[in-house]
């Protein structure tokens, strides 16, 4: 199958850990690689953010990344990219008319906008119907609900994103919570497929080097350093645990730079204030961004991994922790509801509640046998449910259902 993936701001080539780089980059890169390993011909289109990039970049067996010139060939915040989507669509349409793929798959709402525009032009130029699948990775309606005035999305997202959701052939939701949100936006159930994100279970494994430890119980968070990720809540929970007599520490992994250069990030200043206010200076380590190859050994050094976002469209970190055999305490939001199984692979807590987080962590940190049991179950769940091989196969089944579908009814939907 000839497959085109469109990911306008999250390129597989991007360095992870920046403000606009994270889980979507990992998802697109890993999905493309797994599809290529299955013998499919995969092309990933992402906006050019570096003038030195070649026209085509070999990425993995059967996978090529095409940097698309749309707007300045420089880093641009994803929330400022909407004016460039017409130019992006022009490039896609020309490429697909010259070499028509079997199916295209947009990632994020602006990618979907450009993909639908380009696919319609392909239909007109070549006849037939070019099937379009769409994965949002995050829904604007959920972001606004939780961030309010702090939401920096362009105003047009509020009506363009639901329109994309209703016009594509199928939305591939990453979790059941997102499927419910999509239904509320008017997407019919029969055009929603739930296929989760995945994890590299060979790279993230219980076996291998372990990062150096102190003698304290180690809690760990791994995330981009933005307020909604709940890292400040983890610091406050640690202070409560220490006040109760636990000799514990918190290691915070993430950020745009290494530990020596984190002070440039706005969220770091806020976290440092919380650390000072709670008196946790000697118990909190800001480890900065780690290279991908170094993350498993850091996760293996944790007694418990905490994922405490206010909301989370999916969340890859719990999968990485589970694949490493670590128990997870996670807020009961978004994809974390699906991935972390209560009292099997970890524990759920309400978001923005440091007391509830401390209450969940205290008995778990005191019970090594329970932590081991959760870790073993987490590894098993990661391997059997979330390995990229399985995710790619499920995604391919969705693609196949679109290429086999009757085109006439689909075309009418796109032209509404």
Residue, then its C-alpha position, 0 to 999 in steps of 0.5 A: x500500500x502507498x501511504x502518505x502521512x501529513x504532519x504539518x508541525x510535528x516532523x519525525x526529524x524534529x528534536x524532541x522536548x521543545x515547546x512544539x515537539x513531543x508525543x506527535x513527533x514520536x507517534x508519526x515517526x514510529x507509525x511510519x517506521x512500523x508501516x514501512x517495516x510491513x512493506x508499505x511505501x510511506x511518505x511523511x509530509x511535514x513543514x520545512x523548518x530548516x532551509x538546509x534540509x534536502x527535498x527528500x530525506x530517507x528516514x527508515x526502510x520504505x519511509x521518506x520524509x518530505x519537508x514542505x516549503x510553506x511559510x518561512x523555512x524556520x521554526x514557527x509555533x504551531x499556533x501560527x501556522x494556519x495562514x500557511x496551510x493553503x501553500x502546504x495544500x498546494x504542495x500536497x496536491x501537486x505531489x499526489x496528482x503526480x504520484x497518487x497514494x492509496x490513502x492519506x492520513x492527516x495528523x493534527x487539525x491543520x494537517x487535516x485541513x490541508x489534506x482535505x483541500x489537497x485530496x479534493x483537488x486530486x479527486x477532481x484531477x484524476x477522478x475517483x476518491x482519495x481516502x482520508x484518515x485523520x488523527x487529531x492528537x488533541x482536540x481544541x474543544x478539550x484544550x479550551x475546556x481546561x486552559x481557558x484564556x491560556x489556550x493559544x490556538x487560533x480562533x478559527x480552530x473552534x469551527x475548522x477542526x469540527x468541520x475536518x472531523x466531519x468531512x474526513x472518511x474516518x477519524x482514528x481516535x487514540x482513546x475511548x475518551x476522544x471517541x466520546x468527544x468526537x461524537x459530541x462534535x457530530x462525527x458518526x460512530x461508524x466513522x470513528x476507529x479507536x487505535x491507540x498510540x504505541x511504544x517501542x517495547x524493545x527500546x523501553x524494557x525492564x532489562x538494561x542499565x539503570x541510572x544512578x540512584x540515591x538511597x531515597x525512594x524515587x518518584x519520577x515525572x517525564x514531560x514537556x515543561x508546561x503547566x498543564x502537565x502537572x509537574x508542579x502538582x507532583x512537587x507539592x505531593x512530594x512535600x506532603x509525603x516528606x511531611x508524613x515521614x517518607x524519605x522520597x525524592x522527585x526527578x523531573x525529566x523534560x524540557x527544551x535543553x539539558x539541566x544546565x540550560x533550563x532556566x530559559x523556560x518560563x515554566x521552570x521559574x514557576x516550578x523553582x518557586x514551588x520547590x522553594x516554597x515547599x522546601x524541597x530544594x534538596x529533594x527535587x532534581x531537574x534533569x532536563x531533556x534526555x536523549x531518546x537512548x538514555x530515557x529507558x535507564x532513567x525510567x528503570x531507576x524510578x520506584x514510581x512514575x507519576x503522570x499528572x496532567x490536567x488533561x492528556x489526549x493520549x500520553x506516551x510516557x505511561x506506556x514507556x514506563x510500563x514497558x520498562x516495568x515501572x508502576x504508574x500513578x496517573x490522573x484519570x484523564x484522556x488516554x491515561x484512563x485506557x492505558x493505566x489499569x486501576x490496581x493492575x498496572x497502577x493507580x488513578x487520581x483526580x487531576x490538580x489534586x496534590x493531596x490525592x496524589x500523595x495519598x495514592x503514592x504513600x501506600x505504593x511507595x511503602x509496598x515493594x511487592x505491589x510495585x513489582x506486581x504492577x510493573x510486571x503487569x504493565x510490561x505485559x500490557x505494553x507488549x500485548x496491546x501497545x507494541x508499534x507492530x500491533x498499532x501499525x496492523x490495526x491502522x492498516x486495517x483502517x486504511x484497507x477499509x477506506x480503500x475498499x469503501x464505496x467512493x461515491x458516498x464519501x465524495x459527497x461528504x467531502x464536498x459539503 
